[in-house]
């Protein structure tokens, strides 16, 4: 999964199949599609949850100030139980660090929601089988890509859509996994105004994000 910290179009350039989804989520394209309610996930069965330590889970996107990363590893018995890979750029190597719980707290590193409406892209794995409200059974023979429209934890529902269909799926048994999340940073004017108080290193990072 990719945490994209420059712009929505960074993820599009890496994964072209997501461009139509981005257009739908950003409402650049308003295409009328039928909404179907999924009553059951017949395959795959609910997988075991990934390793977790406190609020942190393997695969989760995390944030520290304006930087984003992915939880790569959890070792519950380790002095540094949480390993995070921080997002880089095509010309820079991503940074990977293991943290103690005190470092996580002091650095204000926090996990983001797993599915963020209008920002998270998900994939239904091949051979996913679902049952619709009218009893019809559908199978996705190939990996199928969707954007997240809404997450309703109280009613245990997640709404996903692409240019062909919109599905309302039980959240507790949702078989899809996040593959990318777009993160919107301040516009160029705001970054340039803030850069007056930044160090040379921070200024380089801000300008790289702004003009990429």
C-alpha positions as CSV (number, residue, x, y, z in Angstrom):
1,X,0.0,0.0,0.0
2,X,1.3,3.5,-0.8
3,X,1.0,6.6,1.3
4,X,1.1,9.4,-1.2
5,X,2.3,12.6,0.3
6,X,2.8,14.9,-2.7
7,X,-0.5,15.0,-4.5
8,X,-3.4,12.8,-5.7
9,X,-1.7,12.5,-9.1
10,X,1.4,10.9,-7.6
11,X,-0.6,7.7,-7.1
12,X,-2.1,8.0,-10.5
13,X,1.3,8.1,-12.2
14,X,2.3,4.9,-10.4
15,X,-0.9,3.0,-10.8
16,X,-2.8,4.1,-14.0
17,X,-5.7,1.8,-13.3
18,X,-6.6,4.2,-10.4
19,X,-7.1,7.3,-12.6
20,X,-10.8,6.6,-13.4
21,X,-11.4,6.0,-9.7
22,X,-9.7,9.2,-8.7
23,X,-11.9,11.1,-11.2
24,X,-15.0,9.5,-9.7
25,X,-14.1,10.2,-6.1
26,X,-13.1,13.8,-6.8
27,X,-16.4,14.2,-8.6
28,X,-14.7,15.3,-11.8
29,X,-16.8,12.7,-13.5
30,X,-20.4,12.2,-12.5
31,X,-21.5,8.8,-13.8
32,X,-24.8,7.3,-12.8
33,X,-24.2,3.7,-11.6
34,X,-26.5,1.3,-10.0
35,X,-26.1,0.9,-6.2
36,X,-26.2,-2.8,-5.0
37,X,-26.4,-3.9,-1.4
38,X,-24.2,-6.9,-0.5
39,X,-25.7,-9.1,2.2
40,X,-22.9,-11.7,2.4
41,X,-19.3,-12.4,1.5
42,X,-19.1,-16.0,0.4
43,X,-15.4,-16.0,-0.5
44,X,-12.9,-15.2,0.8
45,X,-13.7,-15.9,4.4
46,X,-12.7,-13.2,6.9
47,X,-8.9,-13.3,7.1
48,X,-7.0,-13.2,10.4
49,X,-6.3,-9.6,11.4
50,X,-2.7,-8.4,10.8
51,X,-0.4,-8.1,13.8
52,X,-1.3,-5.2,16.1
53,X,0.3,-3.3,18.9
54,X,-1.9,-0.8,20.7
55,X,-3.5,1.4,18.0
56,X,-0.9,0.4,15.4
57,X,-1.5,-2.4,12.9
58,X,0.7,-3.8,10.1
59,X,-0.2,-2.1,6.8
60,X,-1.7,1.0,8.5
61,X,-0.8,4.5,7.3
62,X,0.7,6.7,10.0
63,X,1.3,10.4,10.2
64,X,3.9,12.7,11.9
65,X,3.3,16.3,11.1
66,X,3.3,16.5,7.3
67,X,5.1,13.2,6.8
68,X,3.4,9.8,6.1
69,X,4.5,6.2,6.3
70,X,3.4,2.6,6.5
71,X,3.6,0.3,9.5
72,X,5.9,-2.5,8.1
73,X,6.4,-4.7,11.1
74,X,5.1,-5.4,14.6
75,X,7.2,-7.2,17.2
76,X,5.2,-7.2,20.4
77,X,8.2,-8.6,22.5
78,X,10.7,-6.2,21.1
79,X,12.0,-3.0,22.9
80,X,11.2,-1.3,19.6
81,X,8.0,-3.0,18.6
82,X,6.8,-0.8,15.8
83,X,8.7,-0.5,12.5
84,X,7.6,2.3,10.0
85,X,8.7,2.9,6.4
86,X,8.4,6.6,5.7
87,X,7.2,7.7,2.3
88,X,9.9,8.8,-0.1
89,X,10.0,10.1,-3.7
90,X,11.0,8.3,-6.9
91,X,14.6,9.7,-6.6
92,X,15.0,9.0,-2.9
93,X,15.1,5.9,-0.8
94,X,12.3,5.4,1.7
95,X,13.4,5.6,5.4
96,X,12.7,2.7,7.7
97,X,12.9,3.1,11.5
98,X,11.9,1.0,14.5
99,X,10.4,2.9,17.4
100,X,9.8,2.4,21.1
101,X,6.4,3.3,22.6
102,X,7.9,6.4,24.2
103,X,9.3,7.6,20.9
104,X,5.9,7.1,19.2
105,X,4.3,9.2,21.9
106,X,7.0,12.0,22.0
107,X,7.1,12.2,18.2
108,X,3.3,12.4,18.0
109,X,3.2,9.5,15.4
110,X,-0.4,8.5,15.0
111,X,-2.2,6.0,12.8
112,X,-4.8,7.2,10.2
113,X,-8.1,5.4,9.6
114,X,-7.8,2.3,7.5
115,X,-10.4,3.5,5.0
116,X,-10.7,7.2,4.3
117,X,-13.7,8.3,2.2
118,X,-12.7,9.9,-1.1
119,X,-9.0,9.2,-0.5
120,X,-8.5,5.4,-0.1
121,X,-8.4,3.0,-3.1
122,X,-9.0,-0.7,-2.4
123,X,-8.8,-3.9,-4.3
124,X,-11.1,-6.9,-4.1
125,X,-9.0,-10.0,-4.6
126,X,-9.7,-12.4,-7.5
127,X,-12.3,-15.0,-6.9
128,X,-14.2,-12.8,-4.4
129,X,-17.8,-14.1,-4.3
130,X,-20.6,-11.9,-2.9
131,X,-24.4,-12.3,-2.5
132,X,-26.6,-9.3,-3.3
133,X,-29.8,-8.3,-1.5
134,X,-32.0,-9.9,-4.2
135,X,-30.2,-13.3,-3.8
136,X,-28.0,-12.9,-6.9
137,X,-24.4,-14.3,-6.5
138,X,-21.5,-12.5,-8.2
139,X,-17.9,-13.5,-8.6
140,X,-15.0,-11.2,-9.4
141,X,-12.7,-13.3,-11.5
142,X,-10.0,-10.6,-11.7
143,X,-8.7,-8.1,-9.1
144,X,-11.2,-5.3,-9.0
145,X,-10.4,-1.8,-8.0
146,X,-12.7,0.6,-6.2
147,X,-12.6,3.9,-4.4
148,X,-14.0,4.3,-0.9
149,X,-17.1,6.6,-0.8
150,X,-18.3,6.2,2.7
151,X,-17.6,4.3,5.9
152,X,-20.4,3.8,8.5
153,X,-19.0,1.9,11.5
154,X,-22.2,2.2,13.5
155,X,-24.2,0.4,10.8
156,X,-21.3,-1.8,9.8
157,X,-21.2,-0.6,6.1
158,X,-18.6,0.5,3.7
159,X,-19.6,2.0,0.3
160,X,-17.2,1.5,-2.6
161,X,-17.6,2.5,-6.3
162,X,-15.9,2.6,-9.7
163,X,-17.1,3.7,-13.1
164,X,-19.3,0.6,-13.4
165,X,-20.9,-0.1,-10.1
166,X,-21.4,1.0,-6.5
167,X,-21.5,-1.6,-3.7
168,X,-22.6,-1.3,-0.1
169,X,-20.7,-4.0,1.8
170,X,-20.7,-5.3,5.4
171,X,-17.7,-3.6,6.9
172,X,-17.0,-6.4,9.4
173,X,-16.5,-9.0,6.7
174,X,-15.1,-6.7,4.0
175,X,-12.6,-8.7,1.9
176,X,-11.0,-5.7,0.2
177,X,-7.6,-4.3,1.1
178,X,-6.3,-0.8,0.7
179,X,-3.7,-0.3,-2.0
180,X,-3.2,3.5,-1.9
181,X,-4.3,6.6,-0.1
182,X,-4.0,10.1,-1.5
183,X,-3.0,12.8,1.0
184,X,-3.6,16.4,0.2
185,X,-1.0,18.9,1.3
186,X,-1.4,22.7,1.5
187,X,-1.2,24.5,-1.9
188,X,1.9,26.3,-3.2
189,X,1.1,29.7,-1.7
190,X,0.7,28.2,1.8
191,X,3.9,26.2,1.5
192,X,5.9,29.3,0.3
193,X,4.5,31.4,3.1
194,X,5.4,28.8,5.7
195,X,8.9,28.2,4.2
196,X,10.2,31.5,5.7
197,X,10.4,29.8,9.1
198,X,11.7,26.4,7.8
199,X,15.3,25.1,8.0
200,X,17.1,24.5,4.7
201,X,16.4,20.8,4.9
202,X,12.7,21.4,5.6
203,X,12.5,24.0,2.8
204,X,14.0,21.4,0.3
205,X,11.3,18.9,1.3
206,X,8.5,21.4,1.0
207,X,9.5,22.7,-2.4
208,X,9.9,19.1,-3.6
209,X,6.4,18.3,-2.6
210,X,5.0,21.6,-4.0
211,X,6.5,21.4,-7.4
212,X,6.4,17.6,-8.0
